């Protein structure tokens, strides 16, 4: 029987989606992509395949889950299966440099970014690009804000590189990036399902850059909610982001941007594996939660496949 297949590597993030899929009445199956053998000569099952692989999978001990997902998606594509967030989406999920290039092609502004390979090249590159100004150091392949550090200048970076806090990025590519100074310590994450805007979330960055919205990432005892749902964003930006998703063949995503003092929104991250904060959704009284929207979209795609096969 054709069903929805959820491809992922983190069981802790699955329960909200599982509950929404169960609530929709759709038949679905969990595909944990940590270790698996695939016979390319055998056709995969029928149905709709939803890729939820995360760039941060290696931080949970799943070093090769992204590579396994790439293999799996190639196999599914070989047999013409319907994939939501397919190979192109995975390619952008694991490389911010490729994200920024794709965003630029769609007319979406991003912060000035300098990729650097080689730890010994970082200080000189930072000094040349940012002078005495502040900047960020982040990994090209990261996730959840892990590995993001703010420096006052290149000398500050030089000191950091001599400490045990420095960790080489997984793919060897460091990113030096302009630090966007916002009026308030807030960035925005716009959520899209089926390539269309769902809602946005304002995220409090007072406590740093690790901004995972999943309920399992919530910190007890916080002084104020870290996430606040807002109904809309600038219409022009929304249109550009939807165009970007269409060009990039991404159907479900959370796109993060910061608005500088000049009022220009700059996109700095595209998350093709998106999670939602249930407390923020409840506080806003949203009609359809993020996971319900995903479940409804996937069920609709499965029904299309069933009608085509009839």
Residue pairs with C-beta under 8 A, 6 or more apart in sequence:
1 27
2 27
2 45
2 46
2 47
2 48
2 302
2 305
2 306
2 309
3 26
3 27
3 28
3 29
3 45
3 47
3 48
3 302
4 21
4 26
4 27
4 28
4 29
4 47
4 48
4 49
4 50
4 298
4 299
4 302
5 28
5 29
5 31
5 45
5 47
5 48
5 49
5 50
6 14
6 17
6 21
6 28
6 29
6 30
6 31
6 50
6 52
7 31
7 33
7 49
7 50
7 51
7 52
7 53
7 69
7 72
8 14
8 30
8 31
8 32
8 33
8 52
8 53
8 54
8 273
9 32
9 33
9 34
9 53
9 54
9 57
9 60
9 62
9 65
9 69
10 54
10 57
10 60
10 62
11 32
12 214
12 216
13 52
13 54
13 214
13 216
13 273
13 275
14 30
16 214
16 215
16 275
16 276
16 278
16 291
17 52
17 291
17 294
17 295
18 28
18 30
19 291
20 289
20 291
20 292
20 294
20 295
21 28
21 295
21 298
21 299
23 292
23 295
24 292
24 295
24 296
24 299
25 299
26 295
26 298
26 299
26 302
27 302
28 298
31 49
31 72
33 53
33 65
33 68
33 69
33 72
34 62
34 65
34 68
35 68
36 68
36 72
38 71
38 72
38 75
40 75
40 78
43 79
44 75
44 76
44 79
44 81
46 81
46 305
46 309
47 81
47 82
47 302
47 305
48 82
48 83
48 84
48 298
48 301
48 302
48 305
49 73
49 76
49 81
49 82
49 83
49 84
50 83
50 84
50 85
50 252
50 294
50 298
51 69
51 73
51 83
51 84
51 85
51 86
51 89
51 90
51 272
51 273
52 85
52 273
53 65
53 66
53 69
53 90
53 93
53 272
53 273
54 93
54 143
54 273
55 66
55 93
55 94
55 141
55 142
55 143
55 273
56 142
56 143
56 144
56 146
57 63
57 65
57 66
57 143
58 65
58 66
58 141
58 170
59 143
59 144
59 146
66 90
66 93
66 94
69 90
70 87
70 90
73 83
73 86
73 87
73 90
74 87
76 83
76 86
77 83
77 86
77 87
82 301
82 305
84 251
84 252
84 297
84 298
84 301
85 250
85 251
85 252
85 253
85 272
86 249
88 248
88 249
88 250
89 248
89 249
89 250
89 251
89 253
89 272
90 272
91 98
92 98
92 99
92 102
92 248
92 250
92 270
92 272
93 270
93 271
93 272
93 273
94 141
94 171
95 140
95 141
95 171
95 173
96 113
96 138
96 140
96 141
96 142
96 175
96 268
96 269
97 113
97 115
97 140
97 173
97 175
99 269
99 270
100 110
100 113
102 244
102 247
102 248
103 109
103 110
103 244
103 267
103 270
104 110
105 247
106 240
106 243
106 244
106 247
106 248
107 240
107 243
108 237
108 240
108 241
108 244
108 267
109 264
109 265
109 266
109 267
110 266
110 267
110 268
111 177
111 178
111 179
111 180
111 258
111 266
111 268
112 129
112 177
112 178
113 175
113 176
113 177
113 178
114 125
114 126
114 129
114 175
114 176
114 177
115 140
115 173
115 174
115 175
116 122
116 125
116 173
116 174
116 175
116 176
117 172
117 173
117 174
119 161
119 166
119 168
119 174
122 137
122 157
122 161
122 174
122 176
123 154
123 157
123 158
123 161
124 154
125 176
126 135
126 151
126 153
126 154
126 157
126 176
127 154
129 135
129 176
130 153
130 154
130 176
130 178
131 153
132 153
132 154
133 153
133 179
134 150
134 151
134 152
134 153
134 179
135 150
135 151
135 157
135 176
135 177
135 178
135 179
136 148
136 149
136 150
136 151
136 175
136 176
136 177
136 178
136 179
137 148
137 149
137 151
137 157
137 160
137 174
137 175
137 176
137 177
138 147
138 148
138 149
138 174
138 175
138 177
139 146
139 147
139 169
139 170
139 171
139 173
139 174
139 175
140 169
140 171
140 173
140 174
140 175
141 169
141 170
141 171
141 173
142 148
142 169
143 271
144 210
144 211
144 212
144 217
145 208
145 209
145 210
145 211
145 212
146 210
147 167
147 169
148 209
148 210
149 160
149 165
150 179
150 209
151 157
151 160
160 166
177 268
180 258
180 259
180 260
180 266
180 268
181 260
181 261
182 258
182 259
182 260
182 261
183 259
183 261
185 204
185 205
185 206
186 202
186 203
186 204
186 205
187 202
187 203
187 205
187 211
187 256
187 257
187 258
188 200
188 201
188 202
188 203
188 230
188 233
188 256
188 257
188 258
188 259
188 265
189 200
189 201
189 203
189 211
189 213
189 254
189 255
189 256
189 271
190 197
190 200
190 233
190 238
190 241
190 254
190 255
190 256
190 257
191 197
191 198
191 199
191 200
191 201
191 253
191 254
191 274
191 276
191 290
192 198
192 241
192 242
192 245
192 250
192 251
192 252
192 253
192 254
192 255
193 251
193 252
193 290
193 293
193 294
193 297
194 251
194 252
194 293
194 297
195 242
195 245
195 246
195 250
195 251
196 242
197 232
197 233
197 238
197 241
197 242
198 288
198 290
198 293
199 229
199 230
199 231
199 232
199 284
199 286
199 290
200 229
200 230
200 231
200 232
200 233
201 213
201 227
201 228
201 229
201 230
201 277
201 280
202 227
202 228
202 230
203 211
203 213
203 226
203 227
203 256
204 224
204 225
204 226
204 227
204 228
205 211
207 219
207 222
207 226
210 217
211 226
211 256
212 275
213 227
213 254
213 275
213 276
213 277
213 280
214 275
214 276
214 277
215 275
215 277
215 278
215 279
217 275
218 226
218 277
218 279
219 226
225 279
225 280
225 283
226 277
227 277
227 279
227 280
228 280
228 283
228 284
229 280
229 281
229 283
229 284
229 286
232 238
234 265
237 257
237 265
241 255
241 267
245 251
245 253
250 270
250 272
251 297
252 272
252 274
252 294
252 297
253 270
253 271
253 272
253 274
254 270
254 271
254 274
254 275
255 267
255 269
255 270
255 271
256 267
256 268
256 269
256 270
256 271
257 265
257 266
257 267
257 268
258 265
258 266
258 268
259 265
259 266
260 266
274 290
275 290
276 289
276 290
276 291
278 289
281 289
281 290
288 296
